[in-house]
Amino acid sequence: MQNFRELKVWNKAHAVTLAIYAATEKFPAVERYGLTAQMRRAAASVPANIAEGSVRSTDADFARFLQVALGSASELEYFALLARDLELLAPTDYESMLAHIQEVKRMLTAFIARLRADG
């Protein structure tokens, strides 16, 4: 069992989630139950799955939760692209967000590989 708060990938994913909440605060009210909710749900799913997986009894179980987190990060990456294309996100904000999401995805991929190699 690991303390998820000590994992670098969790800290980065949490920071991305906070940034998504701040960015979507500026979205129009009509998107409250649409893209805003979808982006926030996908963003929060990443650190939540890392946290849940960290208390699993085996590396294989933890890796499964990290795989779900990776899927949510990919979903978030698409929603950010959609928000940019709908002109809800400025191109510079999108590029910054994208870089952070992709960093989390790389970290998750490496962590999953390490857990599977150890297990």
C-alpha positions in Angstrom: 0.0 0.0 0.0 1.3 3.4 -1.0 0.3 6.9 0.2 -1.1 8.3 -3.0 -0.2 11.9 -1.9 3.5 11.0 -2.2 3.2 9.8 -5.8 4.5 12.4 -8.3 2.0 11.3 -10.9 -0.9 11.8 -8.4 0.4 15.3 -7.6 0.6 16.2 -11.3 -2.8 14.8 -12.0 -4.3 16.7 -9.1 -2.7 19.9 -10.4 -4.3 19.2 -13.8 -7.7 18.7 -12.2 -7.4 22.0 -10.4 -6.5 23.7 -13.7 -9.4 22.1 -15.5 -11.8 23.3 -12.8 -10.4 26.8 -13.1 -10.6 26.8 -16.9 -14.1 25.4 -17.1 -15.3 28.0 -14.7 -15.1 30.5 -17.6 -17.2 28.3 -19.9 -20.7 29.5 -20.8 -23.6 28.4 -18.5 -25.1 26.4 -21.3 -22.1 24.0 -21.0 -22.6 23.4 -17.3 -24.1 20.0 -17.8 -22.2 19.3 -21.0 -18.6 19.9 -21.7 -17.9 21.5 -18.3 -19.2 18.5 -16.4 -17.5 16.0 -18.8 -14.1 17.7 -18.5 -14.3 17.9 -14.8 -15.4 14.3 -14.4 -12.6 13.0 -16.7 -10.0 15.2 -14.9 -11.0 14.1 -11.4 -11.1 10.5 -12.5 -7.4 10.5 -13.1 -6.1 11.2 -9.5 -9.1 9.4 -8.0 -8.2 6.1 -9.8 -4.5 6.6 -8.8 -5.6 7.0 -5.2 -7.9 4.0 -5.2 -5.4 1.8 -6.9 -2.7 2.7 -4.5 -4.4 0.8 -1.7 -4.9 -2.4 -3.7 -3.1 -5.4 -2.5 -1.2 -6.3 -5.7 0.8 -4.5 -8.3 -1.5 -6.0 -11.0 -4.5 -4.5 -9.3 -2.8 -1.1 -9.0 -1.8 -1.3 -12.6 -5.5 -1.8 -13.6 -6.5 1.3 -11.8 -3.7 3.2 -13.4 -4.9 2.0 -16.8 -8.3 3.4 -16.1 -6.7 6.7 -15.1 -4.8 6.7 -18.4 -8.1 6.2 -20.2 -9.6 9.1 -18.4 -6.6 11.3 -19.2 -7.0 10.4 -22.9 -10.7 11.3 -22.7 -9.7 14.6 -21.1 -7.2 15.3 -23.8 -10.0 15.0 -26.4 -12.3 17.2 -24.4 -9.6 19.9 -24.2 -9.3 19.7 -28.0 -13.0 20.0 -28.4 -13.1 23.0 -26.1 -10.4 24.7 -28.1 -12.2 23.9 -31.4 -15.4 25.3 -30.0 -13.4 28.4 -29.0 -14.1 27.9 -25.3 -10.3 27.6 -24.6 -7.8 30.0 -26.0 -5.1 28.3 -28.1 -2.4 29.1 -25.6 -4.4 27.8 -22.7 -5.1 24.6 -24.7 -1.4 24.1 -25.5 -0.5 24.5 -21.8 -3.3 22.1 -20.7 -2.3 19.6 -23.4 1.3 19.6 -22.3 0.3 18.8 -18.7 -2.2 16.1 -19.7 0.4 14.4 -21.9 3.0 14.6 -19.1 0.5 12.8 -16.8 -0.1 10.2 -19.5 3.6 9.5 -20.0 4.0 9.2 -16.2 1.1 6.8 -16.0 2.4 4.7 -18.9 5.8 4.4 -17.3 4.4 3.6 -13.9 2.1 0.9 -15.4 5.1 -0.7 -17.2 7.2 -0.7 -14.0 4.4 -2.3 -12.0 3.9 -5.0 -14.6 7.6 -5.6 -14.8 7.9 -6.0 -11.0 4.8 -8.2 -10.9 
